[in-house]
Amino acid sequence: MTTLIKPAFENNDIRIIEELASIIWNEHFTSIIGKVQVDYMLDKFQSEAAIIEQIKQGFLYFLIKDENEYTGYMSIFTNDSELLLSKFYILSSARKKGYGKEALKFVELLALQRRINKITLTVNKYNTNTIKIYEKLGFKTVNSVVKDIGNGFVMDDFIMVKNLN
């Protein structure tokens, strides 16, 4: 298996991310938060316009690809003390094949190159399988947060951290 992590900043890349987001979110999150909230969050956070705005704010997006197809995507934001793994999604058909581990190694290397020793992420409290995976990869739950995202919806998440030192 060859995993390619490709920076995504061109319009075609952003459209691919938007398509991947629609597939992944509908297959994975509908059972957790419901179809109406999935549609709202896709439009608010994962539409082409939203992704372009996030890139303008300093978020970096990456496509995850094997030899033949895109298998997922991720987004990060860094400051002096931490790397925020903002988005990290793999197609269900590509899970348990090592793409996530390879992508996380890439993120860890990026953090270390920037002299950052901490990766932070948020994960839905009811996304139990993903939480278990993050724990196996060295993340620890440090807090929880409920964030109003508009339209009567909230994100009810755990904050997880992985220290790299």
C-alpha atoms as a printed R data frame, in Angstrom:
    type eleno elety resid chain resno       x      y      z
1   ATOM     1    CA   MET     A     1   0.000  0.000  0.000
2   ATOM     2    CA   THR     A     2   1.286  3.428 -0.946
3   ATOM     3    CA   THR     A     3  -0.320  6.380  0.784
4   ATOM     4    CA   LEU     A     4   0.059  9.806 -0.764
5   ATOM     5    CA   ILE     A     5  -0.684 12.902  1.299
6   ATOM     6    CA   LYS     A     6  -1.282 15.738 -1.142
7   ATOM     7    CA   PRO     A     7  -1.688 19.403 -0.170
8   ATOM     8    CA   ALA     A     8  -5.114 20.575 -1.335
9   ATOM     9    CA   PHE     A     9  -5.509 24.189 -2.339
10  ATOM    10    CA   GLU     A    10  -6.584 24.188 -5.981
11  ATOM    11    CA   ASN     A    11 -10.263 24.401 -6.935
12  ATOM    12    CA   ASN     A    12 -10.316 20.808 -8.188
13  ATOM    13    CA   ASP     A    13  -8.813 19.591 -4.874
14  ATOM    14    CA   ILE     A    14 -11.458 21.496 -2.923
15  ATOM    15    CA   ARG     A    15 -14.253 19.987 -5.028
16  ATOM    16    CA   ILE     A    16 -12.822 16.498 -4.347
17  ATOM    17    CA   ILE     A    17 -12.818 17.249 -0.595
18  ATOM    18    CA   GLU     A    18 -16.406 18.487 -0.795
19  ATOM    19    CA   GLU     A    19 -17.418 15.220 -2.540
20  ATOM    20    CA   LEU     A    20 -15.492 13.064 -0.036
21  ATOM    21    CA   ALA     A    21 -17.062 14.982  2.865
22  ATOM    22    CA   SER     A    22 -20.553 14.336  1.549
23  ATOM    23    CA   ILE     A    23 -19.915 10.601  1.207
24  ATOM    24    CA   ILE     A    24 -18.082 10.182  4.526
25  ATOM    25    CA   TRP     A    25 -20.374 12.354  6.623
26  ATOM    26    CA   ASN     A    26 -23.534 10.732  5.250
27  ATOM    27    CA   GLU     A    27 -22.214  7.192  5.751
28  ATOM    28    CA   HIS     A    28 -20.726  7.808  9.197
29  ATOM    29    CA   PHE     A    29 -22.422 10.666 11.034
30  ATOM    30    CA   THR     A    30 -26.084 10.287 10.066
31  ATOM    31    CA   SER     A    31 -26.551  7.588 12.706
32  ATOM    32    CA   ILE     A    32 -24.819  9.778 15.337
33  ATOM    33    CA   ILE     A    33 -26.277 13.257 14.744
34  ATOM    34    CA   GLY     A    34 -29.038 12.751 12.156
35  ATOM    35    CA   LYS     A    35 -29.395 13.628  8.468
36  ATOM    36    CA   VAL     A    36 -30.621 17.209  9.026
37  ATOM    37    CA   GLN     A    37 -27.570 18.143 11.134
38  ATOM    38    CA   VAL     A    38 -25.223 16.341  8.729
39  ATOM    39    CA   ASP     A    39 -26.590 18.373  5.811
40  ATOM    40    CA   TYR     A    40 -26.316 21.597  7.816
41  ATOM    41    CA   MET     A    41 -22.726 20.896  8.894
42  ATOM    42    CA   LEU     A    42 -21.648 19.866  5.391
43  ATOM    43    CA   ASP     A    43 -22.950 23.162  4.033
44  ATOM    44    CA   LYS     A    44 -21.529 25.258  6.897
45  ATOM    45    CA   PHE     A    45 -18.096 23.607  7.270
46  ATOM    46    CA   GLN     A    46 -17.359 21.353  4.275
47  ATOM    47    CA   SER     A    47 -18.785 23.135  1.247
48  ATOM    48    CA   GLU     A    48 -16.413 24.513 -1.367
49  ATOM    49    CA   ALA     A    49 -17.051 28.087 -0.145
50  ATOM    50    CA   ALA     A    50 -16.466 27.109  3.516
51  ATOM    51    CA   ILE     A    51 -13.223 25.295  2.697
52  ATOM    52    CA   ILE     A    52 -11.926 28.246  0.658
53  ATOM    53    CA   GLU     A    53 -12.692 30.553  3.605
54  ATOM    54    CA   GLN     A    54 -10.906 28.219  6.035
55  ATOM    55    CA   ILE     A    55  -7.832 28.132  3.784
56  ATOM    56    CA   LYS     A    56  -7.837 31.960  3.758
57  ATOM    57    CA   GLN     A    57  -7.851 31.829  7.585
58  ATOM    58    CA   GLY     A    58  -4.723 29.643  7.599
59  ATOM    59    CA   PHE     A    59  -6.098 26.096  7.642
60  ATOM    60    CA   LEU     A    60  -4.162 23.612  5.528
61  ATOM    61    CA   TYR     A    61  -6.078 20.829  3.772
62  ATOM    62    CA   PHE     A    62  -4.627 17.546  2.543
63  ATOM    63    CA   LEU     A    63  -6.034 14.771  0.393
64  ATOM    64    CA   ILE     A    64  -5.223 11.171  1.288
65  ATOM    65    CA   LYS     A    65  -4.800  8.915 -1.724
66  ATOM    66    CA   ASP     A    66  -3.701  5.399 -2.564
67  ATOM    67    CA   GLU     A    67  -2.408  4.453 -6.007
68  ATOM    68    CA   ASN     A    68  -5.836  4.715 -7.646
69  ATOM    69    CA   GLU     A    69  -8.260  6.827 -5.632
70  ATOM    70    CA   TYR     A    70  -8.745  9.382 -2.917
71  ATOM    71    CA   THR     A    71  -9.468  7.662  0.386
72  ATOM    72    CA   GLY     A    72  -9.925 10.653  2.693
73  ATOM    73    CA   TYR     A    73  -8.857 14.122  3.707
74  ATOM    74    CA   MET     A    74  -7.703 16.138  6.672
75  ATOM    75    CA   SER     A    75  -7.220 19.730  7.724
76  ATOM    76    CA   ILE     A    76  -4.854 21.272 10.258
77  ATOM    77    CA   PHE     A    77  -4.271 24.635 11.852
78  ATOM    78    CA   THR     A    78  -1.099 25.486 13.763
79  ATOM    79    CA   ASN     A    79  -0.026 28.088 16.252
80  ATOM    80    CA   ASP     A    80   3.142 28.321 18.332
81  ATOM    81    CA   SER     A    81   2.142 25.673 20.866
82  ATOM    82    CA   GLU     A    82  -0.134 23.171 19.154
83  ATOM    83    CA   LEU     A    83  -1.307 21.649 15.937
84  ATOM    84    CA   LEU     A    84  -5.087 21.386 15.692
85  ATOM    85    CA   LEU     A    85  -6.187 18.381 13.665
86  ATOM    86    CA   SER     A    86  -9.412 20.044 12.583
87  ATOM    87    CA   LYS     A    87 -10.681 17.465 10.097
88  ATOM    88    CA   PHE     A    88  -9.610 13.830  9.685
89  ATOM    89    CA   TYR     A    89 -11.885 11.613  7.625
90  ATOM    90    CA   ILE     A    90 -11.413  8.304  5.794
91  ATOM    91    CA   LEU     A    91 -13.953  6.590  3.522
92  ATOM    92    CA   SER     A    92 -15.540  3.570  5.230
93  ATOM    93    CA   SER     A    93 -14.298  1.356  2.372
94  ATOM    94    CA   ALA     A    94 -10.711  2.465  3.119
95  ATOM    95    CA   ARG     A    95 -10.789  2.108  6.898
96  ATOM    96    CA   LYS     A    96  -8.632 -0.454  8.706
97  ATOM    97    CA   LYS     A    97  -6.127 -0.406  5.843
98  ATOM    98    CA   GLY     A    98  -3.495  1.871  7.374
99  ATOM    99    CA   TYR     A    99  -4.390  5.162  5.669
100 ATOM   100    CA   GLY     A   100  -5.283  6.822  8.951
101 ATOM   101    CA   LYS     A   101  -2.054  5.718 10.635
102 ATOM   102    CA   GLU     A   102   0.017  6.955  7.696
103 ATOM   103    CA   ALA     A   103  -1.831 10.271  7.642
104 ATOM   104    CA   LEU     A   104  -1.332 10.714 11.390
105 ATOM   105    CA   LYS     A   105   2.404  9.999 11.014
106 ATOM   106    CA   PHE     A   106   2.471 12.751  8.391
107 ATOM   107    CA   VAL     A   107   0.706 15.151 10.796
108 ATOM   108    CA   GLU     A   108   3.088 14.272 13.640
109 ATOM   109    CA   LEU     A   109   6.107 14.906 11.409
110 ATOM   110    CA   LEU     A   110   4.622 18.227 10.303
111 ATOM   111    CA   ALA     A   111   4.158 19.227 13.957
112 ATOM   112    CA   LEU     A   112   7.699 18.254 14.900
113 ATOM   113    CA   GLN     A   113   9.127 20.120 11.892
114 ATOM   114    CA   ARG     A   114   7.355 23.219 13.220
115 ATOM   115    CA   ARG     A   115   8.693 22.533 16.738
116 ATOM   116    CA   ILE     A   116   5.197 21.769 18.029
117 ATOM   117    CA   ASN     A   117   4.897 18.973 20.584
118 ATOM   118    CA   LYS     A   118   1.128 18.717 20.923
119 ATOM   119    CA   ILE     A   119  -1.672 17.642 18.572
120 ATOM   120    CA   THR     A   120  -5.218 18.546 19.615
121 ATOM   121    CA   LEU     A   121  -8.497 17.396 18.091
122 ATOM   122    CA   THR     A   122 -12.189 17.284 18.890
123 ATOM   123    CA   VAL     A   123 -14.370 14.230 18.393
124 ATOM   124    CA   ASN     A   124 -18.105 13.749 18.866
125 ATOM   125    CA   LYS     A   125 -18.755 12.163 22.286
126 ATOM   126    CA   TYR     A   126 -20.907  9.467 20.670
127 ATOM   127    CA   ASN     A   127 -18.371  8.572 17.978
128 ATOM   128    CA   THR     A   128 -17.145  5.702 20.165
129 ATOM   129    CA   ASN     A   129 -15.242  3.677 17.560
130 ATOM   130    CA   THR     A   130 -13.253  6.705 16.457
131 ATOM   131    CA   ILE     A   131 -12.490  7.624 20.079
132 ATOM   132    CA   LYS     A   132 -11.088  4.110 20.618
133 ATOM   133    CA   ILE     A   133  -8.889  4.481 17.526
134 ATOM   134    CA   TYR     A   134  -7.552  7.844 18.707
135 ATOM   135    CA   GLU     A   135  -6.802  6.317 22.119
136 ATOM   136    CA   LYS     A   136  -4.864  3.460 20.459
137 ATOM   137    CA   LEU     A   137  -2.894  6.094 18.547
138 ATOM   138    CA   GLY     A   138  -1.859  7.820 21.765
139 ATOM   139    CA   PHE     A   139  -4.522 10.511 22.229
140 ATOM   140    CA   LYS     A   140  -5.967 11.195 25.674
141 ATOM   141    CA   THR     A   141  -9.273 12.887 26.484
142 ATOM   142    CA   VAL     A   142  -8.533 16.095 28.398
143 ATOM   143    CA   ASN     A   143 -11.851 17.955 28.354
144 ATOM   144    CA   SER     A   144 -15.237 18.247 26.708
145 ATOM   145    CA   VAL     A   145 -16.967 21.109 24.953
146 ATOM   146    CA   VAL     A   146 -20.460 21.878 23.697
147 ATOM   147    CA   LYS     A   147 -20.399 24.470 20.917
148 ATOM   148    CA   ASP     A   148 -23.452 26.132 19.404
149 ATOM   149    CA   ILE     A   149 -23.045 26.006 15.615
150 ATOM   150    CA   GLY     A   150 -26.309 27.714 14.748
151 ATOM   151    CA   ASN     A   151 -29.686 26.592 13.431
152 ATOM   152    CA   GLY     A   152 -30.434 24.920 16.780
153 ATOM   153    CA   PHE     A   153 -27.486 22.508 16.503
154 ATOM   154    CA   VAL     A   154 -24.522 21.943 18.787
155 ATOM   155    CA   MET     A   155 -21.274 20.046 18.521
156 ATOM   156    CA   ASP     A   156 -20.951 17.904 21.671
157 ATOM   157    CA   ASP     A   157 -17.303 16.862 21.626
158 ATOM   158    CA   PHE     A   158 -14.419 15.516 23.629
159 ATOM   159    CA   ILE     A   159 -11.121 17.369 23.327
160 ATOM   160    CA   MET     A   160  -8.274 14.899 22.849
161 ATOM   161    CA   VAL     A   161  -4.541 15.599 22.945
162 ATOM   162    CA   LYS     A   162  -1.441 13.691 21.900
163 ATOM   163    CA   ASN     A   163   1.881 14.871 23.280
164 ATOM   164    CA   LEU     A   164   4.811 14.210 20.961
165 ATOM   165    CA   ASN     A   165   7.739 14.657 23.376
